[in-house]
Amino acid sequence: MGEFWPVADVLGYLAGSWRTERTVRDLASGEQGVFSGTTAFGQLEGGGLLSRESGTFVWQGVERPAERTLRFLPGETPGTADVRFFDGRPFHGLDLSSGHHIADHPCAADLYRGEFTALDADHWHTVWRVGGPAKDLVLTTDYTRVG
């Protein structure tokens, strides 16, 4: 993806609902799973957004419900976000002012490296590469605005 869509205010851009399609590839085993659902970014009291992702994850032929909740708080500079897990632990920063951002998140001995790309007003994309002794994964997610 060579073209980025600059975003002046990441929280304003993300607000609302998004169709969420993700593939999860285990590079060690060759297995692949698929998540399909929605991500809703609603206003948080005191500023920021609460991101609620819910849908169905299929892995090795088994379908199960899946969900995740994150907090997107105003970042250190205008237009950016400080992404945190639901319990408040830090996850990563997010700055899409150029339309593209790379973030790292160490998790035990594994490293999560996320690449975020805004494609246009209604589409964005992430690729998380997870590497370390416990995991060797690539998670690719496409978001399409609903409505």
ABEGO torsion letter per residue (X at the ends): XABBBBBABAAAAABEBBBBBBBBBBAAAGBBBBBBBBBBBBBBBGEEBBBBBBEBBBBGGBBBBBBBBBBBBBBABBGBBBBBBAAGBBABBBBAAAGBBBBBBBBEABBBBBBBBBABAABBBBBBBBBEAABBBBBBBBBBBBX
